[in-house]
Amino acid sequence: MSAMDRHDNIKAAADRLAAIYGNPFGGKASGRYRVAAKVVRQALGLRRLYEDDIRDLTRAMLERGYVLIDMDGFFVVMSANSFVNYRRANEDALK
């Protein structure tokens, strides 16, 4: 697979994963979801997922406003805005 094809596959997979976020399924109108690594491999057109593939897909998802979290065996997709109101740990909290 050429570098251009790989890049196009990553963009297309990120577009599909981002679109799923807004689709109703699993009893919810929209929102965070998990997806099997096998499904991500298929979306990318790959037999295996390598670290570079996950990194590039994660970056593409961030560019679309979503966070892709690798959970070893499956991935979680969340809106990047979900993290805005989280508590902030400072130096004192880490002591």
FIGUDREN-452965 format. One record per atom (N, C-alpha, C): atom name; residue number from 1; residue in one letter; x, y, z. Coordinates in steps of 0.001 Angstrom, whole numbers, plus 524288, in hexadecimal, padded with zeros to 5 digits. Example, Ala and Ser with C-alpha at 12.3 -4.5 7.8 and 13.67 -1.06 7.14 Angstrom:
BEGIN
<atom paba="N" fiti="1" drenvo="a" u="83386" v="7E9C6" w="81E78"/>
<atom paba="CA" fiti="1" drenvo="a" u="8300C" v="7EE6C" w="81E78"/>
<atom paba="C" fiti="1" drenvo="a" u="83390" v="7F31C" w="81E78"/>
<atom paba="N" fiti="2" drenvo="s" u="83232" v="7F736" w="81BA8"/>
<atom paba="CA" fiti="2" drenvo="s" u="83566" v="7FBDC" w="81BE4"/>
<atom paba="C" fiti="2" drenvo="s" u="83264" v="8001E" w="81EBE"/>
# end
This chain:
BEGIN
<atom paba="N" fiti="1" drenvo="m" u="80355" v="7FB70" w="80000"/>
<atom paba="CA" fiti="1" drenvo="m" u="80000" v="80000" w="80000"/>
<atom paba="C" fiti="1" drenvo="m" u="8038A" v="804D9" w="80000"/>
<atom paba="N" fiti="2" drenvo="s" u="80264" v="80881" w="7FC89"/>
<atom paba="CA" fiti="2" drenvo="s" u="80590" v="80D3C" w="7FC3D"/>
<atom paba="C" fiti="2" drenvo="s" u="80451" v="810D2" w="800DA"/>
<atom paba="N" fiti="3" drenvo="a" u="807C7" v="81483" w="801CD"/>
<atom paba="CA" fiti="3" drenvo="a" u="80706" v="8182F" w="8061A"/>
<atom paba="C" fiti="3" drenvo="a" u="80210" v="81B6B" w="80548"/>
<atom paba="N" fiti="4" drenvo="m" u="800EA" v="81CAF" w="8005E"/>
<atom paba="CA" fiti="4" drenvo="m" u="7FC33" v="81FBB" w="7FF2A"/>
<atom paba="C" fiti="4" drenvo="m" u="7F74F" v="81C86" w="80040"/>
<atom paba="N" fiti="5" drenvo="d" u="7F74C" v="8178B" w="7FEBC"/>
<atom paba="CA" fiti="5" drenvo="d" u="7F2D2" v="81421" w="7FFCD"/>
<atom paba="C" fiti="5" drenvo="d" u="7F206" v="81383" w="805A6"/>
<atom paba="N" fiti="6" drenvo="r" u="7F651" v="812CC" w="80885"/>
<atom paba="CA" fiti="6" drenvo="r" u="7F601" v="8122F" w="80E2F"/>
<atom paba="C" fiti="6" drenvo="r" u="7F3A2" v="8170C" w="810A6"/>
<atom paba="N" fiti="7" drenvo="h" u="7F57A" v="81B8E" w="80EF9"/>
<atom paba="CA" fiti="7" drenvo="h" u="7F378" v="82085" w="810FE"/>
<atom paba="C" fiti="7" drenvo="h" u="7EDA0" v="82116" w="80FD2"/>
<atom paba="N" fiti="8" drenvo="d" u="7EC11" v="81FBB" w="80B18"/>
<atom paba="CA" fiti="8" drenvo="d" u="7E68B" v="82003" w="80991"/>
<atom paba="C" fiti="8" drenvo="d" u="7E33C" v="81C38" w="80CCA"/>
<atom paba="N" fiti="9" drenvo="n" u="7E544" v="81785" w="80DBE"/>
<atom paba="CA" fiti="9" drenvo="n" u="7E26F" v="813A9" w="810E5"/>
<atom paba="C" fiti="9" drenvo="n" u="7E1B2" v="81592" w="8167C"/>
<atom paba="N" fiti="10" drenvo="i" u="7E5B5" v="81808" w="818A3"/>
<atom paba="CA" fiti="10" drenvo="i" u="7E558" v="81A0D" w="81DFB"/>
<atom paba="C" fiti="10" drenvo="i" u="7E152" v="81E6C" w="81E37"/>
<atom paba="N" fiti="11" drenvo="k" u="7E177" v="821FA" w="81A73"/>
<atom paba="CA" fiti="11" drenvo="k" u="7DD9B" v="82636" w="81A59"/>
<atom paba="C" fiti="11" drenvo="k" u="7D813" v="82419" w="819D6"/>
<atom paba="N" fiti="12" drenvo="a" u="7D74F" v="82057" w="8165D"/>
<atom paba="CA" fiti="12" drenvo="a" u="7D219" v="81E14" w="8158E"/>
<atom paba="C" fiti="12" drenvo="a" u="7D034" v="81B40" w="81A6D"/>
<atom paba="N" fiti="13" drenvo="a" u="7D3A6" v="8184D" w="81CF6"/>
<atom paba="CA" fiti="13" drenvo="a" u="7D22D" v="81586" w="821C0"/>
<atom paba="C" fiti="13" drenvo="a" u="7D0D5" v="8196C" w="82610"/>
<atom paba="N" fiti="14" drenvo="a" u="7D3DD" v="81D97" w="82690"/>
<atom paba="CA" fiti="14" drenvo="a" u="7D2C3" v="82198" w="82A82"/>
<atom paba="C" fiti="14" drenvo="a" u="7CD80" v="82433" w="8296C"/>
<atom paba="N" fiti="15" drenvo="d" u="7CC5B" v="8253C" w="82486"/>
<atom paba="CA" fiti="15" drenvo="d" u="7C74A" v="82785" w="82320"/>
<atom paba="C" fiti="15" drenvo="d" u="7C2CE" v="823E6" w="824AE"/>
<atom paba="N" fiti="16" drenvo="r" u="7C36D" v="81ED9" w="823A4"/>
<atom paba="CA" fiti="16" drenvo="r" u="7BF4A" v="81B0F" w="82502"/>
<atom paba="C" fiti="16" drenvo="r" u="7BEAE" v="81A95" w="82AE9"/>
<atom paba="N" fiti="17" drenvo="l" u="7C30B" v="81A3C" w="82DC2"/>
<atom paba="CA" fiti="17" drenvo="l" u="7C2C4" v="819CB" w="83371"/>
<atom paba="C" fiti="17" drenvo="l" u="7C065" v="81EB5" w="835DE"/>
<atom paba="N" fiti="18" drenvo="a" u="7C1B0" v="8233F" w="833C3"/>
<atom paba="CA" fiti="18" drenvo="a" u="7BF73" v="82823" w="835B9"/>
<atom paba="C" fiti="18" drenvo="a" u="7B997" v="82856" w="8349C"/>
<atom paba="N" fiti="19" drenvo="a" u="7B7F9" v="8267C" w="8300F"/>
<atom paba="CA" fiti="19" drenvo="a" u="7B26E" v="82693" w="82EA7"/>
<atom paba="C" fiti="19" drenvo="a" u="7AF33" v="8230B" w="83233"/>
<atom paba="N" fiti="20" drenvo="i" u="7B175" v="81E9D" w="833C6"/>
<atom paba="CA" fiti="20" drenvo="i" u="7AEAA" v="81AFB" w="83731"/>
<atom paba="C" fiti="20" drenvo="i" u="7AD1A" v="81DA7" w="83C49"/>
<atom paba="N" fiti="21" drenvo="y" u="7B059" v="8213C" w="83E2A"/>
<atom paba="CA" fiti="21" drenvo="y" u="7AF5E" v="823E8" w="84326"/>
<atom paba="C" fiti="21" drenvo="y" u="7A9F2" v="82667" w="8433F"/>
<atom paba="N" fiti="22" drenvo="g" u="7A838" v="82881" w="83EE5"/>
<atom paba="CA" fiti="22" drenvo="g" u="7A332" v="82B20" w="83E9B"/>
<atom paba="C" fiti="22" drenvo="g" u="79EA4" v="827A2" w="83D1F"/>
<atom paba="N" fiti="23" drenvo="n" u="79FB4" v="822B2" w="83BF8"/>
<atom paba="CA" fiti="23" drenvo="n" u="79B9A" v="81F13" w="83A4F"/>
<atom paba="C" fiti="23" drenvo="n" u="79922" v="81C43" w="83EEB"/>
<atom paba="N" fiti="24" drenvo="p" u="79405" v="81B74" w="83EB8"/>
<atom paba="CA" fiti="24" drenvo="p" u="7917B" v="81870" w="842E9"/>
<atom paba="C" fiti="24" drenvo="p" u="79289" v="81296" w="84255"/>
<atom paba="N" fiti="25" drenvo="f" u="79429" v="81016" w="8468E"/>
<atom paba="CA" fiti="25" drenvo="f" u="794A5" v="80A68" w="846DA"/>
<atom paba="C" fiti="25" drenvo="f" u="7959A" v="808F5" w="84C8B"/>
<atom paba="N" fiti="26" drenvo="g" u="794D6" v="8040D" w="84DC5"/>
<atom paba="CA" fiti="26" drenvo="g" u="795C1" v="8022B" w="8530C"/>
<atom paba="C" fiti="26" drenvo="g" u="7924D" v="804B5" w="8572A"/>
<atom paba="N" fiti="27" drenvo="g" u="78DAD" v="8068F" w="8558B"/>
<atom paba="CA" fiti="27" drenvo="g" u="78A10" v="808E5" w="8593D"/>
<atom paba="C" fiti="27" drenvo="g" u="78B21" v="80E9A" w="85A78"/>
<atom paba="N" fiti="28" drenvo="k" u="78EEB" v="81103" w="857D9"/>
<atom paba="CA" fiti="28" drenvo="k" u="79033" v="81685" w="858BF"/>
<atom paba="C" fiti="28" drenvo="k" u="78FBD" v="81984" w="8539D"/>
<atom paba="N" fiti="29" drenvo="a" u="78E34" v="81E6B" w="85413"/>
<atom paba="CA" fiti="29" drenvo="a" u="78D99" v="821B4" w="84F68"/>
<atom paba="C" fiti="29" drenvo="a" u="792E4" v="8231E" w="84D01"/>
<atom paba="N" fiti="30" drenvo="s" u="796D8" v="823D1" w="85040"/>
<atom paba="CA" fiti="30" drenvo="s" u="79C1D" v="82523" w="84E6F"/>
<atom paba="C" fiti="30" drenvo="s" u="79FCB" v="824D5" w="85317"/>
<atom paba="N" fiti="31" drenvo="g" u="7A4C6" v="825A1" w="85215"/>
<atom paba="CA" fiti="31" drenvo="g" u="7A882" v="825D9" w="8565E"/>
<atom paba="C" fiti="31" drenvo="g" u="7ACD5" v="821E0" w="85603"/>
<atom paba="N" fiti="32" drenvo="r" u="7AFBE" v="82194" w="85A44"/>
<atom paba="CA" fiti="32" drenvo="r" u="7B463" v="81E41" w="85A77"/>
<atom paba="C" fiti="32" drenvo="r" u="7B2F7" v="81891" w="85958"/>
<atom paba="N" fiti="33" drenvo="y" u="7B6D8" v="815CE" w="8574E"/>
<atom paba="CA" fiti="33" drenvo="y" u="7B5F5" v="81052" w="85613"/>
<atom paba="C" fiti="33" drenvo="y" u="7BB28" v="80D6F" w="855FB"/>
<atom paba="N" fiti="34" drenvo="r" u="7BACB" v="80848" w="85600"/>
<atom paba="CA" fiti="34" drenvo="r" u="7BF6C" v="804FE" w="85567"/>
<atom paba="C" fiti="34" drenvo="r" u="7BEFD" v="8020F" w="85046"/>
<atom paba="N" fiti="35" drenvo="v" u="7C384" v="800CF" w="84E20"/>
<atom paba="CA" fiti="35" drenvo="v" u="7C3BA" v="7FE0F" w="8491D"/>
<atom paba="C" fiti="35" drenvo="v" u="7C838" v="7FA1C" w="8496D"/>
<atom paba="N" fiti="36" drenvo="a" u="7C738" v="7F56B" w="8478B"/>
<atom paba="CA" fiti="36" drenvo="a" u="7CB21" v="7F146" w="847AE"/>
<atom paba="C" fiti="36" drenvo="a" u="7CFC9" v="7F29C" w="84431"/>
<atom paba="N" fiti="37" drenvo="a" u="7D45A" v="7F0D8" w="845CE"/>
<atom paba="CA" fiti="37" drenvo="a" u="7D914" v="7F1A9" w="842AF"/>
<atom paba="C" fiti="37" drenvo="a" u="7D868" v="7EF4C" w="83D42"/>
<atom paba="N" fiti="38" drenvo="k" u="7D5A9" v="7EAE5" w="83CE9"/>
<atom paba="CA" fiti="38" drenvo="k" u="7D4B1" v="7E859" w="837E0"/>
<atom paba="C" fiti="38" drenvo="k" u="7D1C1" v="7EC05" w="8342E"/>
<atom paba="N" fiti="39" drenvo="v" u="7CDF4" v="7EED6" w="8363B"/>
<atom paba="CA" fiti="39" drenvo="v" u="7CAE3" v="7F27A" w="83304"/>
<atom paba="C" fiti="39" drenvo="v" u="7CE4B" v="7F702" w="83137"/>
<atom paba="N" fiti="40" drenvo="v" u="7D1B0" v="7F8DF" w="834A7"/>
<atom paba="CA" fiti="40" drenvo="v" u="7D547" v="7FD1F" w="83336"/>
<atom paba="C" fiti="40" drenvo="v" u="7D905" v="7FB3C" w="82EF9"/>
<atom paba="N" fiti="41" drenvo="r" u="7DB17" v="7F680" w="82F8E"/>
<atom paba="CA" fiti="41" drenvo="r" u="7DE86" v="7F445" w="82B83"/>
<atom paba="C" fiti="41" drenvo="r" u="7DBB2" v="7F40F" w="82648"/>
<atom paba="N" fiti="42" drenvo="q" u="7D6D8" v="7F240" w="8265A"/>
<atom paba="CA" fiti="42" drenvo="q" u="7D3CE" v="7F1E5" w="82184"/>
<atom paba="C" fiti="42" drenvo="q" u="7D2E6" v="7F752" w="81F2D"/>
<atom paba="N" fiti="43" drenvo="a" u="7D1B8" v="7FB27" w="8227B"/>
<atom paba="CA" fiti="43" drenvo="a" u="7D0D1" v="8007E" w="82093"/>
<atom paba="C" fiti="43" drenvo="a" u="7D5B7" v="802BB" w="81E03"/>
<atom paba="N" fiti="44" drenvo="l" u="7DA37" v="80124" w="81FFF"/>
<atom paba="CA" fiti="44" drenvo="l" u="7DF29" v="802FF" w="81DCC"/>
<atom paba="C" fiti="44" drenvo="l" u="7E10F" v="7FFA8" w="8193F"/>
<atom paba="N" fiti="45" drenvo="g" u="7DE7E" v="7FB32" w="8186C"/>
<atom paba="CA" fiti="45" drenvo="g" u="7E020" v="7F7AD" w="8143F"/>
<atom paba="C" fiti="45" drenvo="g" u="7E53E" v="7F4F0" w="81570"/>
<atom paba="N" fiti="46" drenvo="l" u="7E623" v="7F3A4" w="81A6F"/>
<atom paba="CA" fiti="46" drenvo="l" u="7EB08" v="7F140" w="81C18"/>
<atom paba="C" fiti="46" drenvo="l" u="7EA20" v="7EBE9" w="81E89"/>
<atom paba="N" fiti="47" drenvo="r" u="7EE1E" v="7E898" w="81E44"/>
<atom paba="CA" fiti="47" drenvo="r" u="7EDE4" v="7E383" w="820E8"/>
<atom paba="C" fiti="47" drenvo="r" u="7EF94" v="7E3F7" w="82694"/>
<atom paba="N" fiti="48" drenvo="r" u="7F31C" v="7E7AF" w="82795"/>
<atom paba="CA" fiti="48" drenvo="r" u="7F50F" v="7E890" w="82CDF"/>
<atom paba="C" fiti="48" drenvo="r" u="7F53F" v="7EE67" w="82DF1"/>
<atom paba="N" fiti="49" drenvo="l" u="7F488" v="7EFC1" w="832DF"/>
<atom paba="CA" fiti="49" drenvo="l" u="7F51E" v="7F534" w="83489"/>
<atom paba="C" fiti="49" drenvo="l" u="7FA71" v="7F5D7" w="83714"/>
<atom paba="N" fiti="50" drenvo="y" u="7FD69" v="7F977" w="83520"/>
<atom paba="CA" fiti="50" drenvo="y" u="8027D" v="7FAAA" w="83762"/>
<atom paba="C" fiti="50" drenvo="y" u="80225" v="7FFD9" w="83A4B"/>
<atom paba="N" fiti="51" drenvo="e" u="8060A" v="800CA" w="83D81"/>
<atom paba="CA" fiti="51" drenvo="e" u="8062F" v="8058D" w="840AD"/>
<atom paba="C" fiti="51" drenvo="e" u="80587" v="80A76" w="83D56"/>
<atom paba="N" fiti="52" drenvo="d" u="80819" v="80A92" w="838C9"/>
<atom paba="CA" fiti="52" drenvo="d" u="807B4" v="80F1D" w="8354E"/>
<atom paba="C" fiti="52" drenvo="d" u="80221" v="80FDE" w="83353"/>
<atom paba="N" fiti="53" drenvo="d" u="7FF70" v="80B92" w="83237"/>
<atom paba="CA" fiti="53" drenvo="d" u="7FA0A" v="80BED" w="8305A"/>
<atom paba="C" fiti="53" drenvo="d" u="7F68B" v="80E57" w="83488"/>
<atom paba="N" fiti="54" drenvo="i" u="7F721" v="80C7C" w="83948"/>
<atom paba="CA" fiti="54" drenvo="i" u="7F3F4" v="80E7A" w="83D9B"/>
<atom paba="C" fiti="54" drenvo="i" u="7F535" v="81430" w="83EA0"/>
<atom paba="N" fiti="55" drenvo="r" u="7FA38" v="81587" w="83E9B"/>
<atom paba="CA" fiti="55" drenvo="r" u="7FBCB" v="81AF9" w="83F74"/>
<atom paba="C" fiti="55" drenvo="r" u="7F979" v="81E96" w="83B4B"/>
<atom paba="N" fiti="56" drenvo="d" u="7F9D1" v="81CF9" w="83660"/>
<atom paba="CA" fiti="56" drenvo="d" u="7F7D3" v="8203F" w="83222"/>
<atom paba="C" fiti="56" drenvo="d" u="7F1E1" v="820A8" w="83247"/>
<atom paba="N" fiti="57" drenvo="l" u="7EF3F" v="81C69" w="83393"/>
<atom paba="CA" fiti="57" drenvo="l" u="7E991" v="81C90" w="83406"/>
<atom paba="C" fiti="57" drenvo="l" u="7E7F5" v="81FED" w="838AF"/>
<atom paba="N" fiti="58" drenvo="t" u="7EACA" v="81F87" w="83CFC"/>
<atom paba="CA" fiti="58" drenvo="t" u="7E9B7" v="822C5" w="84196"/>
<atom paba="C" fiti="58" drenvo="t" u="7EA3C" v="8288D" w="84039"/>
<atom paba="N" fiti="59" drenvo="r" u="7EE4F" v="829E2" w="83D5B"/>
<atom paba="CA" fiti="59" drenvo="r" u="7EF25" v="82F5A" w="83BB5"/>
<atom paba="C" fiti="59" drenvo="r" u="7EABA" v="83129" w="83825"/>
<atom paba="N" fiti="60" drenvo="a" u="7E924" v="82DD9" w="8347A"/>
<atom paba="CA" fiti="60" drenvo="a" u="7E4E0" v="82F3F" w="830E7"/>
<atom paba="C" fiti="60" drenvo="a" u="7DFC2" v="83000" w="833E7"/>
<atom paba="N" fiti="61" drenvo="m" u="7DEE0" v="82CC3" w="837D9"/>
<atom paba="CA" fiti="61" drenvo="m" u="7DA23" v="82D5A" w="83B07"/>
<atom paba="C" fiti="61" drenvo="m" u="7DA4B" v="83279" w="83E19"/>
<atom paba="N" fiti="62" drenvo="l" u="7DED5" v="833CA" w="8404D"/>
<atom paba="CA" fiti="62" drenvo="l" u="7DF54" v="838BC" w="84327"/>
<atom paba="C" fiti="62" drenvo="l" u="7DE30" v="83D67" w="83FA1"/>
<atom paba="N" fiti="63" drenvo="e" u="7DFE9" v="83D1A" w="83AC5"/>
<atom paba="CA" fiti="63" drenvo="e" u="7DEDD" v="8414E" w="83704"/>
<atom paba="C" fiti="63" drenvo="e" u="7D909" v="841EB" w="835F6"/>
<atom paba="N" fiti="64" drenvo="r" u="7D60E" v="83DDD" w="836EE"/>
<atom paba="CA" fiti="64" drenvo="r" u="7D05F" v="83DFF" w="8362D"/>
<atom paba="C" fiti="64" drenvo="r" u="7CD73" v="83F06" w="83B41"/>
<atom paba="N" fiti="65" drenvo="g" u="7D05A" v="83FBF" w="83F8F"/>
<atom paba="CA" fiti="65" drenvo="g" u="7CDEF" v="84108" w="8448F"/>
<atom paba="C" fiti="65" drenvo="g" u="7CCA8" v="83C63" w="847FF"/>
<atom paba="N" fiti="66" drenvo="y" u="7CF27" v="837ED" w="846EE"/>
<atom paba="CA" fiti="66" drenvo="y" u="7CE17" v="8332F" w="849EC"/>
<atom paba="C" fiti="66" drenvo="y" u="7D31F" v="830DE" w="84C0D"/>
<atom paba="N" fiti="67" drenvo="v" u="7D2A3" v="82E18" w="8505B"/>
<atom paba="CA" fiti="67" drenvo="v" u="7D70D" v="82B75" w="852C2"/>
<atom paba="C" fiti="67" drenvo="v" u="7D664" v="8259D" w="851DB"/>
<atom paba="N" fiti="68" drenvo="l" u="7DA75" v="82315" w="84FF6"/>
<atom paba="CA" fiti="68" drenvo="l" u="7DA88" v="81D6D" w="84F34"/>
<atom paba="C" fiti="68" drenvo="l" u="7DE08" v="81B28" w="8536E"/>
<atom paba="N" fiti="69" drenvo="i" u="7DBCD" v="817D1" w="856AE"/>
<atom paba="CA" fiti="69" drenvo="i" u="7DEAD" v="8158F" w="85B12"/>
<atom paba="C" fiti="69" drenvo="i" u="7DF69" v="80FBE" w="85A10"/>
<atom paba="N" fiti="70" drenvo="d" u="7E451" v="80E11" w="859F5"/>
<atom paba="CA" fiti="70" drenvo="d" u="7E5A0" v="8088C" w="85918"/>
<atom paba="C" fiti="70" drenvo="d" u="7E532" v="805AB" w="85E44"/>
<atom paba="N" fiti="71" drenvo="m" u="7E1A9" v="801D8" w="85E7F"/>
<atom paba="CA" fiti="71" drenvo="m" u="7E0B6" v="7FED9" w="86343"/>
<atom paba="C" fiti="71" drenvo="m" u="7E292" v="7F934" w="862B2"/>
<atom paba="N" fiti="72" drenvo="d" u="7E652" v="7F828" w="85F42"/>
<atom paba="CA" fiti="72" drenvo="d" u="7E85E" v="7F2DE" w="85E67"/>
<atom paba="C" fiti="72" drenvo="d" u="7E401" v="7EEFF" w="85D25"/>
<atom paba="N" fiti="73" drenvo="g" u="7E28C" v="7EED8" w="8584A"/>
<atom paba="CA" fiti="73" drenvo="g" u="7DE70" v="7EB43" w="85689"/>
<atom paba="C" fiti="73" drenvo="g" u="7D9B8" v="7EE27" w="85471"/>
<atom paba="N" fiti="74" drenvo="f" u="7D8F6" v="7F2DF" w="8564E"/>
<atom paba="CA" fiti="74" drenvo="f" u="7D4DD" v="7F636" w="8543A"/>
<atom paba="C" fiti="74" drenvo="f" u="7D671" v="7FBE4" w="854F1"/>
<atom paba="N" fiti="75" drenvo="f" u="7D39B" v="7FF55" w="85274"/>
<atom paba="CA" fiti="75" drenvo="f" u="7D4A0" v="804F0" w="852C4"/>
<atom paba="C" fiti="75" drenvo="f" u="7CFB7" v="807A6" w="854BB"/>
<atom paba="N" fiti="76" drenvo="v" u="7D06B" v="80BFF" w="85755"/>
<atom paba="CA" fiti="76" drenvo="v" u="7CC1D" v="80F49" w="8590E"/>
<atom paba="C" fiti="76" drenvo="v" u="7CC80" v="8146E" w="85615"/>
<atom paba="N" fiti="77" drenvo="v" u="7C816" v="81659" w="8543A"/>
<atom paba="CA" fiti="77" drenvo="v" u="7C7D9" v="81B6A" w="85195"/>
<atom paba="C" fiti="77" drenvo="v" u="7C48D" v="81F0D" w="854EF"/>
<atom paba="N" fiti="78" drenvo="m" u="7C6CC" v="82389" w="8563E"/>
<atom paba="CA" fiti="78" drenvo="m" u="7C419" v="8277F" w="8595E"/>
<atom paba="C" fiti="78" drenvo="m" u="7C4F8" v="82CCE" w="856DA"/>
<atom paba="N" fiti="79" drenvo="s" u="7C174" v="83060" w="857E7"/>
<atom paba="CA" fiti="79" drenvo="s" u="7C224" v="835B9" w="85626"/>
<atom paba="C" fiti="79" drenvo="s" u="7C687" v="8383C" w="85955"/>
<atom paba="N" fiti="80" drenvo="a" u="7C9E6" v="83B21" w="856C1"/>
<atom paba="CA" fiti="80" drenvo="a" u="7CE15" v="83DDF" w="8598C"/>
<atom paba="C" fiti="80" drenvo="a" u="7CBCA" v="841C8" w="85D67"/>
<atom paba="N" fiti="81" drenvo="n" u="7C721" v="843C7" w="85C57"/>
<atom paba="CA" fiti="81" drenvo="n" u="7C496" v="8477D" w="85FE0"/>
<atom paba="C" fiti="81" drenvo="n" u="7C310" v="844FB" w="8650C"/>
<atom paba="N" fiti="82" drenvo="s" u="7C2C4" v="83FDB" w="86539"/>
<atom paba="CA" fiti="82" drenvo="s" u="7C162" v="83D20" w="86A09"/>
<atom paba="C" fiti="82" drenvo="s" u="7C536" v="83E52" w="86E68"/>
<atom paba="N" fiti="83" drenvo="f" u="7C9F0" v="83FAC" w="86D0A"/>
<atom paba="CA" fiti="83" drenvo="f" u="7CE14" v="84055" w="870E4"/>
<atom paba="C" fiti="83" drenvo="f" u="7CE9F" v="845EF" w="872E1"/>
<atom paba="N" fiti="84" drenvo="v" u="7CBD2" v="8498D" w="8709D"/>
<atom paba="CA" fiti="84" drenvo="v" u="7CC6F" v="84F15" w="871E9"/>
<atom paba="C" fiti="84" drenvo="v" u="7CB35" v="8503B" w="877A6"/>
<atom paba="N" fiti="85" drenvo="n" u="7C736" v="84DD3" w="879C7"/>
<atom paba="CA" fiti="85" drenvo="n" u="7C590" v="84F0C" w="87F1A"/>
<atom paba="C" fiti="85" drenvo="n" u="7C7D0" v="84B61" w="8833C"/>
<atom paba="N" fiti="86" drenvo="y" u="7CB90" v="8482B" w="881CE"/>
<atom paba="CA" fiti="86" drenvo="y" u="7CDFE" v="844B1" w="885A5"/>
<atom paba="C" fiti="86" drenvo="y" u="7D116" v="847DB" w="8899F"/>
<atom paba="N" fiti="87" drenvo="r" u="7D1A1" v="845C3" w="88E59"/>
<atom paba="CA" fiti="87" drenvo="r" u="7D4D0" v="84853" w="8924A"/>
<atom paba="C" fiti="87" drenvo="r" u="7DA6A" v="84892" w="89066"/>
<atom paba="N" fiti="88" drenvo="r" u="7DD23" v="84CA4" w="89209"/>
<atom paba="CA" fiti="88" drenvo="r" u="7E29B" v="84D4E" w="8908B"/>
<atom paba="C" fiti="88" drenvo="r" u="7E616" v="84C1C" w="89531"/>
<atom paba="N" fiti="89" drenvo="a" u="7E9B8" v="848A4" w="89464"/>
<atom paba="CA" fiti="89" drenvo="a" u="7ED80" v="8476C" w="8987F"/>
<atom paba="C" fiti="89" drenvo="a" u="7F20B" v="84B3D" w="89808"/>
<atom paba="N" fiti="90" drenvo="n" u="7F38C" v="84D87" w="89C5A"/>
<atom paba="CA" fiti="90" drenvo="n" u="7F808" v="85110" w="89C6A"/>
<atom paba="C" fiti="90" drenvo="n" u="7FC72" v="84E91" w="89F8F"/>
<atom paba="N" fiti="91" drenvo="e" u="80097" v="8517F" w="8A079"/>
<atom paba="CA" fiti="91" drenvo="e" u="8050C" v="84F62" w="8A358"/>
<atom paba="C" fiti="91" drenvo="e" u="8038A" v="84D7B" w="8A8C3"/>
<atom paba="N" fiti="92" drenvo="d" u="80044" v="85075" w="8AB71"/>
<atom paba="CA" fiti="92" drenvo="d" u="7FEAD" v="84EF5" w="8B0BF"/>
<atom paba="C" fiti="92" drenvo="d" u="7FBCA" v="849C3" w="8B0C8"/>
<atom paba="N" fiti="93" drenvo="a" u="7F8A1" v="848CD" w="8ACD8"/>
<atom paba="CA" fiti="93" drenvo="a" u="7F5B9" v="843F2" w="8AC97"/>
<atom paba="C" fiti="93" drenvo="a" u="7F956" v="83F4A" w="8ABA8"/>
<atom paba="N" fiti="94" drenvo="l" u="7FDB1" v="84037" w="8A927"/>
<atom paba="CA" fiti="94" drenvo="l" u="80150" v="83C02" w="8A7F6"/>
<atom paba="C" fiti="94" drenvo="l" u="8051B" v="83AC7" w="8AC61"/>
<atom paba="N" fiti="95" drenvo="k" u="80545" v="83E08" w="8B06D"/>
<atom paba="CA" fiti="95" drenvo="k" u="808D0" v="83D23" w="8B4DA"/>
<atom paba="C" fiti="95" drenvo="k" u="806B4" v="83926" w="8B896"/>
# end
